[in-house]
Amino acid sequence: MNWITNYVRPRINSLFSRREVPENLWTKCPECGTMLFHRELAENLNVCTSCDHHLAITPRARFTALFDGGIFTEVKVPEPIVDPLGFKDQKKYPERLKAAQKQTGEKEAMLVAEGEVGRTPIVAAAQDFSFMGGSMGMYVGNAILAAAERAVALKRPLVLFSAAGGARMQEGILSLMQMPRTIVAVQMLKEANLPYVVVLTHPTTGGVTASYAMLGDVQIAEPNALICFAGPRVIEQTIREKLPEGFQRAEYLLEHGMLDRVTHRKKLREELVSILRMLMRQSAPVVADLPPPGAIPVTLPDAGDGAPAPAEAQQA
């Protein structure tokens, strides 16, 4: 009976036992319901391969796809006062911050970096909606000021990716004060004659839309992104009327003159390079680099048997 106990029974148990599968291997598209494998989704820049719906993407993943070779350097942001109002609801504000930091692996809701995009040096800032809804607090205000100051110091354009639910209520009036602060940062760029390009992603709402997110020299949005101050549900409840189809979505705003472009995420890098080089009065972007002369092996015919023989190209 040993073979039944030692082999057959464990084999049967292994066939019927529940297998533990990591929860993050598959993502369900909120638009079409397709189950997307995490590697396939990441390779497609978090765009659904079935319906082309643009899912949220973290600032680091966005910067890795944006900058040449995925190489960028973070710009240091001054640390604000932690919990200046001593705010507490169901949890204390510091506890919510620690939970968001653990969940996202980021310090705060905005990441600032510098590097090259198509050999064009830029400074970029991106909001992380997964960090407390990308809410605009004092850190975000400091981040935008730091990005603008760095851009002015290096004489580079600033590209900002917005994604936020508005101001952070845990910081009260101090979060609302970031609206004029960020407007001052944008004005610094304008006085230095440096381009400021904004890419609005889903969703961009509240005080973010009412300040730095709508002040770009060029306004680009990702497809079907919700861009508004007050949301559609709030407006419907206020005016008690049904809103038009697609109201406050990127395509609707483009049609009504509030945006310059609606660009697919996979084509965004190429478009940003072209726009930035035009605004900086630089030459056309380099599509591909050629190796220097003499680095390409050349195949030459052999006079004897006709078989090709490799030879190194000679420099002029």
C-alpha positions in Angstrom: 0.0 0.0 0.0 3.0 2.3 0.2 2.8 3.2 -3.5 -0.8 4.3 -3.1 0.0 6.3 0.0 3.3 7.8 -1.3 2.5 8.3 -4.9 -1.2 7.9 -6.0 -2.8 9.9 -3.2 -0.4 12.9 -3.5 -0.8 12.9 -7.3 -4.6 13.0 -7.0 -4.5 15.7 -4.4 -2.2 17.8 -6.6 -4.6 17.6 -9.5 -7.6 18.8 -7.5 -5.9 21.1 -5.0 -6.3 24.8 -5.5 -3.4 26.5 -7.2 -2.3 29.9 -6.0 -2.1 32.3 -8.9 -0.8 35.9 -8.4 -3.6 38.4 -8.6 -1.6 40.9 -10.7 -1.0 38.7 -13.7 -4.2 39.7 -15.5 -6.0 43.1 -15.9 -9.6 43.5 -17.0 -10.2 46.3 -19.5 -12.8 48.6 -18.0 -14.1 49.5 -21.4 -14.6 46.1 -23.2 -14.0 43.6 -20.4 -11.1 41.8 -22.1 -8.7 40.0 -19.8 -5.2 41.4 -20.6 -2.0 39.6 -19.6 0.3 41.9 -17.7 3.3 41.6 -19.9 1.4 42.1 -23.1 -0.4 45.1 -21.5 2.9 46.7 -20.4 4.5 46.2 -23.8 1.5 48.0 -25.3 2.0 51.0 -22.9 -1.1 50.0 -20.9 -3.4 50.4 -23.9 -6.0 47.6 -24.4 -5.0 45.4 -27.3 -8.7 44.7 -28.1 -10.5 48.1 -28.0 -7.6 50.6 -27.7 -8.8 51.9 -24.4 -6.1 53.8 -22.5 -5.6 52.5 -19.0 -3.7 54.4 -16.3 0.1 54.2 -16.4 2.5 55.2 -13.7 4.9 58.1 -14.2 8.0 55.8 -14.1 6.6 53.5 -16.8 5.6 56.6 -18.9 9.1 58.1 -18.5 10.7 54.8 -19.4 8.8 54.8 -22.7 9.3 58.5 -23.3 13.0 59.2 -22.7 15.7 57.9 -25.0 16.7 54.4 -23.9 14.4 54.8 -20.9 17.1 56.8 -19.2 16.2 59.8 -17.1 17.4 61.6 -13.9 15.0 62.6 -11.2 14.8 66.2 -10.2 14.8 66.8 -6.4 11.6 68.3 -5.0 11.7 70.3 -1.7 9.9 68.5 1.1 6.8 70.3 2.4 5.4 70.3 6.0 3.8 66.9 6.8 0.2 67.2 7.9 0.1 71.0 8.5 -3.5 70.9 9.6 -3.5 67.8 11.7 -6.2 66.4 9.5 -8.1 63.2 10.5 -11.1 61.5 9.1 -11.4 57.7 9.3 -7.6 57.7 9.3 -4.9 60.2 10.1 -3.4 62.0 7.1 0.1 60.6 7.8 -1.4 57.1 7.8 -3.0 57.6 4.4 0.3 58.9 3.0 2.2 55.9 4.3 -0.5 53.6 2.8 -0.2 55.3 -0.6 3.6 55.2 -0.5 3.5 51.5 0.2 1.0 50.8 -2.5 2.7 52.8 -5.3 6.3 52.7 -4.2 6.5 56.5 -4.8 7.1 59.3 -2.3 4.2 61.5 -3.6 1.8 62.1 -6.4 4.2 63.7 -8.9 7.5 62.7 -10.4 9.9 65.2 -12.0 12.7 64.1 -14.3 15.1 65.4 -16.9 16.6 63.7 -20.0 16.4 63.5 -23.7 13.5 62.7 -26.0 14.6 62.1 -29.6 17.9 63.8 -28.7 15.8 66.8 -27.5 16.7 67.7 -23.8 13.6 68.3 -21.8 12.3 68.5 -18.2 9.1 66.4 -17.6 6.6 66.1 -14.7 3.9 63.5 -14.4 1.2 62.9 -11.9 0.4 59.5 -10.4 -3.4 59.0 -10.1 -2.9 55.8 -8.1 -1.3 58.0 -5.3 -4.4 59.4 -3.5 -6.1 60.2 -6.8 -3.1 62.3 -8.0 -4.5 65.0 -5.7 -2.7 68.4 -5.7 -1.1 69.1 -2.4 1.9 71.2 -1.3 4.3 68.6 -2.7 2.7 68.8 -6.2 3.0 72.6 -6.0 6.7 72.3 -5.0 7.3 69.7 -7.8 5.9 72.0 -10.5 7.9 74.9 -9.2 11.1 72.7 -9.1 10.4 71.5 -12.7 9.9 75.1 -13.9 13.0 76.4 -12.2 15.1 73.4 -13.5 13.8 74.0 -17.1 14.6 77.7 -16.9 18.1 77.0 -15.5 18.9 74.5 -18.3 16.9 76.4 -20.9 14.8 73.4 -21.7 11.1 73.0 -22.5 8.8 71.6 -19.8 6.4 68.7 -20.6 3.7 68.0 -18.0 1.4 64.9 -17.8 -1.7 65.7 -15.7 -3.9 63.1 -14.0 -5.7 64.2 -10.9 -9.0 64.4 -9.1 -8.3 67.9 -8.0 -6.9 69.5 -4.8 -6.1 67.4 -1.7 -8.7 68.0 0.9 -6.4 66.9 3.8 -4.4 70.1 3.2 -7.4 72.4 3.0 -6.7 76.0 1.9 -3.0 75.2 1.6 -3.7 72.8 -1.4 -5.9 75.5 -3.0 -2.9 77.9 -2.7 -1.0 75.7 -5.1 -3.2 76.9 -7.9 -1.6 80.4 -8.0 1.8 79.0 -7.2 1.7 76.7 -10.2 0.5 79.6 -12.4 3.6 81.6 -11.3 5.7 78.6 -12.3 4.2 78.6 -15.8 4.7 82.4 -16.1 8.4 81.8 -15.3 8.6 79.6 -18.4 6.8 82.1 -20.6 9.1 84.9 -19.5 12.1 82.7 -20.3 10.6 82.0 -23.8 10.5 78.3 -23.1 7.8 76.0 -24.4 5.3 74.5 -21.9 3.4 71.5 -23.3 0.7 69.8 -21.4 -0.6 66.2 -22.0 -3.9 65.7 -20.3 -4.6 62.1 -19.3 -7.7 60.5 -17.8 -8.9 62.0 -15.5 -7.9 65.6 -15.2 -10.4 67.4 -13.0 -10.9 70.1 -10.4 -8.4 72.7 -9.4 -5.7 71.0 -11.6 -7.8 71.8 -14.7 -8.4 75.3 -13.3 -4.7 76.1 -13.1 -1.6 74.6 -14.7 -3.2 71.9 -16.7 -4.9 74.3 -19.1 -2.1 76.9 -19.5 0.1 75.0 -22.0 1.4 76.5 -25.2 0.2 73.3 -26.8 -2.6 71.2 -25.2 -2.6 67.5 -26.1 -4.9 64.9 -24.6 -5.1 61.1 -24.7 -8.2 59.5 -26.3 -11.4 59.6 -24.3 -9.8 61.3 -21.3 -12.2 63.1 -18.9 -11.1 66.7 -18.7 -13.2 69.1 -16.6 -13.6 71.2 -13.5 -16.9 69.8 -12.1 -17.8 66.3 -13.2 -20.7 65.4 -15.5 -22.8 63.9 -12.7 -22.5 67.1 -10.6 -23.4 69.3 -13.6 -26.4 67.1 -14.4 -27.7 67.3 -10.8 -27.2 71.1 -10.9 -28.9 72.0 -14.2 -31.2 68.9 -14.1 -30.7 68.3 -17.8 -29.1 65.4 -19.8 -25.7 66.3 -21.1 -24.5 65.6 -24.7 -22.9 62.3 -25.5 -19.2 62.3 -24.8 -19.5 65.6 -22.9 -16.1 66.7 -21.3 -14.2 64.0 -23.1 -11.1 64.7 -25.0 -12.7 64.4 -28.5 -15.6 66.7 -27.4 -13.1 69.4 -26.1 -11.0 69.1 -29.3 -14.1 69.7 -31.4 -15.0 72.8 -29.3 -11.6 74.4 -29.4 -10.2 73.7 -25.9 -7.5 71.3 -27.1 -5.0 71.3 -29.9 -4.5 67.6 -30.4 -5.9 64.2 -29.3 -3.0 61.7 -29.7 -2.8 58.0 -29.1 -0.3 57.0 -26.4 1.9 55.0 -28.8 2.3 58.0 -31.1 2.7 60.6 -28.4 6.5 60.4 -28.1 7.0 61.1 -31.9 4.5 64.0 -31.8 6.2 65.5 -28.7 9.6 65.4 -30.4 8.3 67.2 -33.5 6.4 69.9 -31.5 9.2 70.6 -29.1 11.8 70.9 -31.8 9.6 73.3 -33.8 8.9 75.4 -30.7 12.6 75.5 -29.8 13.4 76.4 -33.5 15.6 73.3 -33.9 16.2 71.2 -37.0 14.0 68.3 -37.8 14.2 65.3 -35.5 16.6 62.4 -36.3 14.5 59.3 -37.0 17.4 56.8 -36.8 21.1 57.0 -36.2 23.6 55.6 -38.7 27.0 54.1 -37.4 30.2 56.0 -38.3 32.0 55.2 -41.6 34.1 52.1 -41.3 32.0 50.4 -38.7 29.8 48.4 -41.2 31.3 45.1 -42.6 31.1 45.0 -46.4 30.9 41.8 -48.4 33.1 41.8 -51.5 33.1 39.2 -54.3 36.1 36.9 -54.5 37.8 36.9 -57.9 38.8 33.3 -57.6 35.7 31.1 -57.0 33.0 33.8 -57.0 32.2 33.2 -53.3 31.7 36.5 -51.3 34.4 37.4 -48.9 33.8 39.8 -46.0 36.0 42.9 -45.7 35.9 46.0 -43.5 34.9 49.3 -45.0 37.8 51.7 -45.3 37.4 55.2 -43.9 37.8 58.1 -46.3 
